[in-house]
């Protein structure tokens, strides 16, 4: 989690006085800004109060553009052309493979295929119900987003206008891709492109937050102080969201392994998932469901994808819907699904903590702990655990207790800590039948959590005759 002290130090760092050389660059940047239609605004004499009000209004609008909830997707409406009605059913669109290949070529050499771009826009009018076309169109919107290699080459005002335009373009692309996801375009190929656009949006948004903060941080009036704090907290939230980059690397590796297969390019239909889940329950993981796709691999790939998307707050409703299409007849699948949901709850808690809103953080911690506890009581009680997803709820229950230090009334929090010790005892018991490295990893993590819980207990003066006993001997 990002520390506000570090963020303060970074965001407060102003630019050094401009040398003559820098001034020359700025002058050069003015013409560059003109070329991209981003001229700096003419200076208009305003009263300090009027300027401050305008500045705060812009900041408040910027804060609303944060990608920290599904509400982010409701700000732009993508116009989808209506398909032409007729007596005959529309034929399946045949050119996706070529258009995807053109996109890959664009990534390699940076050259825009004007023919493919025009074909996408033309074909969208004929095939508005093909989600992959919308994704490809969104990628071209992303590629059209203006960029400057050397930010120092243009004035600060021009750079601010550029960032504002970038956010608008990137947000439109994100919205169109997510719309396609909801309409059946949730493939690894499409998700890879979404992640590039989403991460770019986070980077640009963070830059604008920093610019706005520096412009208001020195103001001493109460309203400016309050808004500066909001900007600082929002910066911490965005840094937290940027941690998804690590998970994106895992998806990229999976994409390489699945290259040239339909696992990479096609979305799994609800019927495929249902049939794969049934075969999974029957133990027939190698059963072919569609073409070369087998039951075990379908479930693995699908849940791996949802695990990544669970850490992206704007996709919460999408992930919940996709999870609802997976039957829970098999205990293993049910626990894997709950692991994805728990990750969404982790993300909600981390954002609430970074926002500085203790009430929201407390509510998020409560909700997550209750969810983990329900899984433990109803799905793990007395069960032997042979897979990591079976231990997940126990580990997450302990994690949220230690992470919630300072959020609860002391006596209530002490009870949570004592329950957490009980969860750790289960993890180290004979119920944990994980093998070799998996078991070693889990036991090592449990030891780390134990030390952290002991530290919290000690800081609160709760280490007594009962609490000082070895955690492995404590009751549940």
N, C-alpha and C positions, 0 to 999 in steps of 0.2 A: 504494500500500500504506500502511496506517495506521502511524504512528510511535508506538512505545510511550511515548516521552517525553510526547507530546501527550495520549495517553490517560491516563497517570498524572496529569498536571496536572488534567485534566477530572474524572477519577473521584475524585481526592483532595479536590476542592473541597467542603467541607461547607456546610451551611445556616447562614445567619446566625442569631444569637440571636433568638428569637421575641419580637416586641413584644406589647403587650396586644391590639392589633388582630389580630395573627396568632393569638393564643391564642383570641380570640373566634371566629375562623374555624374553628379546630380543634374548638372545642366544637360549632359548627354542623355541622361535618363528621361528628361522631359520630352525630348523628341521621340524616344522609344515608347514612352507612355502614350504619345499622340498616335503612334502607329497602331497600338492595340486599343485605341479609343478609350484610354484611361487617363485623360488629362487631369492634373491636379486642379482642385477647385480654386477659383479666384478668391482672394482675401476680401471678406466683407466685414465691415466694422460692426461688431455686436457688443452688447453689454455683457459683462462676465456672467451674469445670472442667466441670460438667454442662451449663451453658449453652453453653460453647465447643464441646463435643462435639456437642450438638444443632444448633448453627449450622453446623458443618462438614458434618454429615450432610445438611443441607438444601442446602448449596452443592454438594456432590458430586452430589446428585440433580438439581439445576438444570443442572449441566454436562452431564449425560447427555441433557438435552432439547435440546441444540444441533442445529440443522438442517444439520449439516456432512457428512452421509453418508446413504446409503439406509437405514441402520439406524434412522434417525429414524422411518421409516414402520412399523417393526415393534412399536411400543409400544402401539398402540391397535388393537383389532379392531372393525371395523364389521360389525354383524349385518345381513346381506342376506337378506330373506325369500325362501324357496324358491318358485319359480313353481309354480302349480297344474298338475298333469299332466292330460292329456286326449287325446282322439282327434284333435282339430282343432288346427292350428297357430295360435298366437296372432296376432291381427291387429296390424299396425303401429300404434304409438302415434301419435295424430293431433294432440295438443294442445301440442306443444313450442313452436310459434311463438307462441301466446298466452302461455304461461308465461314465455318469454323476454322478450316485450314487457312483461309485468307487472314483471319484474325491472328492466328499463330504466326503467320509470316509478317504481319504488321508489327508484332512484338519483337521479332528478331531483327528486322532491318529498319523499322521505323517509317517505312514508306506506306502511304495510304493508297489502298486500292479503290480508286474512285468508282470503278464499275461495280464492285461488290457493295459499296456504300449506297449507290443509287439503286441497286437491285433490292437491297433490304427495305429501303423506303417505299419503293414501288410495290413490292410483294406484301408489305404490311397492310396495304389497302385491300388486297385480294385475300390475304390470309391473316386477319387480325386475331384469330383464335389460336395461332401458333406461338406459344410462350417463348420458344427459343429465338424467334425473330425479334421479339421485344428485347431480349437480353443482348443480342448482337447490336441492335439499334442503340441501346443504352451504352454499350462499350464505345461505339463511335462518338456518342455525346461526350463520353469521358475523354476520348482521345482529342476531341476538339477543345477541351478546357485549356485556356491560355496559361503559359508558364514562363517564368523568367529564371534563367540559370543563375544570374548574379543579382540578388535582391538589392544590393547596394547601388546598382546601376540606375535605379529609378528613385524618385522622391518617396518619402514615407507616405504621403497622401496618395500617390499613384499606386504604391504597393498595397495600401489599405483597400483601394477600389478594386485592384486586381484580386485580392483575397476574397472580397465580397462577391465578385463575379464568379470566382472559382467555386465558392460554396454553393451558389445557385445552380451551377452546371452539375456539380457532383451530386447534389441533393436530388436533382431531377433524374439523373442516371440511377441512383440508388433506388428511388421510388419505382421506376419502371422495372428494374430487375426484381424487386420484392413482389411487385404485382404479378410478374411472370412466375415466380416461385409459387404463389398461391393458386395459379392456374395450371400447375402441372409441369413447371420447368425447373424443378429442384434436382439438378444433376451436378456432379462434381465439376464438370467443365464450367457450368454457369456459376457455381459457388466460388470457384477460383477467381473468376473475373469480378464477382461481387466483392470479394475480400480485398482485392487491389483498390477498387473504388472506395470502399468503406474506410480502409486504412489511410488513404489519401485525404479523405474528408476529415478524419480525426486530426491529421497533421496540419491541414490548413486552418481548421477551427481553433486548434490550440494556438496557432500563430496570431489569429485575430484576437483571441482572449488576452494574449500577452500585450498586444498593441493597445488595446482598450484599457488594460490595467495601468500601463505606464502613463497613459494620458490623464488618469484620474487619481492615481495613488497619492499625489502631493496635495490634493484638495483636503481641507480640514473641516468642511461642513459635515454634519451628521449623515445626510443622505449620500454623499460621496463616500464616506467611510463605510457605510453599509453596503453600497454597491461594489466597492473594491473588495470587500470580504467575500461577496457572492462570486466575483470573478476568480478570486483565489481558490475558493472551494470547487468551482466548476473546473478549474485547471487540474485540480487533484483528481476529479472524476474522470477527465479525459485521459490523464496519464494511466489511470487504472484500466480504462477501456482499451488502451493501446497494448496491454499485455496479451491481447488476442493474437498478436503477431507470432508468438511462439507456437500457438496451436495451428496457425495457418501453415507453418513449416511442416507439421505432421500431415496435414491434408495434401500438401504438394507432393510429399513422398508417396502417399497413397495413390495420388493421381498418376504418378510415373509408373507405379506397379500395375495399374489398371489401364495403361495406355493402349489404344486401339481395340478396346472392348466396349460393350454397351454399358458396362458398369460405370464408365467414365462419362458417356454422352447422354444416356437416357435416365429419366426419372422412373422410380418404381411405382407402379399403380397400386391402389388399395387392394385389388384382387391378388396381385403378385405377393404383396406383403402378407395377406391372409393365408395364402397357400404355403408360403415359405414358413410362416409361424407354425402352421399345422404339421409340416414335415419336420420342423425343428423339435416340436414336442414329441413326435414319434421317434426321434433319434435318427431320422434319415436326412442328415445334413447335406449329403451329396446329391439329393434328388434334384433333377433339372426342373426348374419352374417355367422359364421362358428362354428359348434359344439355348445359349451356353450358360445361362445364369443359374446357379445352384442355391438351394435354400439357406445353407449355413453362411455362405458368402454374402447373400442378399441381406440377411439380418445384421451381419457384422458391418458391412459397408454403410447400411442405412443408419444404424445406431452410432457409428463413428462420426458420420456427417452431422447428426443431430447433437452429438456431444460438443462439436465445434460451435455450432450455431447457438447453443444454449448460453454462451458467454457474450452474446450480442443482444442487448436489451431491446432494440427496435424489432427484433424477430421473435419476441416472446410468443405472440399469438400464432405465428407460423409453426414454431416448434411444438406448441401445445396441440395444434391441429394434427400435425404429422404424427405425434405420439399417440393420439387417439385412434389412428388407423391401425395400430399394431395390437393384435389380440394379446390378452394376458393369461391365456390358458397354461402357458409354461412358466414355472416359477423363475427360471433363469432370465427369460425375456422380461418378465414383470419387474425384476430387480434391476435389470439394465435400464429399463424405462425410468424407474424411480431415480436412478443415478443421474440421468439427464435432467430430470426435474430439480433434483438437489443442486445441480450446478447453476441452474437459473436462479435459485434462491440464494446461493452464494454470491452471485453477481449483484442481486438486488441489495443484499446486506452491505457489500463492499462499496457500492455507490452511495448508499445512505450514510455510511460512516464517513466517506470522503466529502459528502455534502455538508457535514457539520451539524446535521439535524439529528439530535440524539433520540428524539421521539420516534422518528422514522427508522432509525437504526435499531432501536429496541424492539419495535414491532416486527422488523424484518428478522431479527435474531430469534424472537419468539416463534414466528411462523416457521422458520427453518428447523428449529429444535423440535417443535411439535411434529413436523413432518418426518424427521429422522426417527423420533421416538415411536411414532406409529408404525414405521417400517420395521424397527427392531422388535416391537412387541408382536406384530401380526405376521411377520415374514421370516424372522431370524431366531425367535425364541426356541431354544433347544435344538436348533438345526446345526448340522456340521457345515462349515464354510470351506469350500474348496477353490473358490474363484475370488478374484479381487473385488468384483462387483457385489459380492455377498458381505464383504467387510466394510464396504464404502460408507454405509449409513452409520456404523459405529464410529468410524474415524471422523466423519463429518460432524457427528453429534458432539464429540470431544472438541473438535476444531472451533465450532461456533461458540461453545461455552468459554473457551480461553480467549477468543477474539472479542467477546462481549464484555470483557473486564471494564468496569466503570459505568455500565449502562443500567444496572439493576440495583434495587435496594439490597443492602448487604446480606441480610438474613436469607433472602430469596436466592441471591447469587451463591451463597455458601452451599445451599442445597443442590444447586445445579453442579457445582464443582464436585460434590460428593457423588452425585449420579455419574459424572464423567469418569471418576475413578472406577466405578463399577463397569462402565463400558470398556475401559482399558483392561480390566481383569478378564472380561470375556474374550477380548482379542488375543490375550496371552494364554488362554485355556486350551483344553483339548478340542474345543469346538473349532479352533483355527487349524484346519487340516491343509492349508496351503503348502505347496511343496517348494523346497530348496530356496532359490533366490527371492521368490515372491513372499514366502514366510519371513525370511530374513529382513526384507525391506519393510514389511508391515510391523514387525516387532521393533525394529530400529526406530520407526516413526512413532510407535507407541511410547517408547522410552523417551523420545524427545518431548512428546506431549506431556508425559508424566513430570518431567523436570519443569516445564513451563507452568503446569498446574501447581506444583509444589512451591514455585516462586511466588505465584499469586497468593496462595494460602499464607505463606510466610510474611508477605508484605502487608497482609490484613491482620496479622497476629492470630491466625487460626491454627497454627501448628501446636497441637497439644498432645495428650496421651494417645487419643484415638487417631488424630490426623498424622502423627509422626510414624505410625506403623508403615511397613512396606506396602505399597499400593497393591501388590499382587495378593496380599492377604485380606484385603478389604471386601466387605459384602457388596452385592449389587444394590 
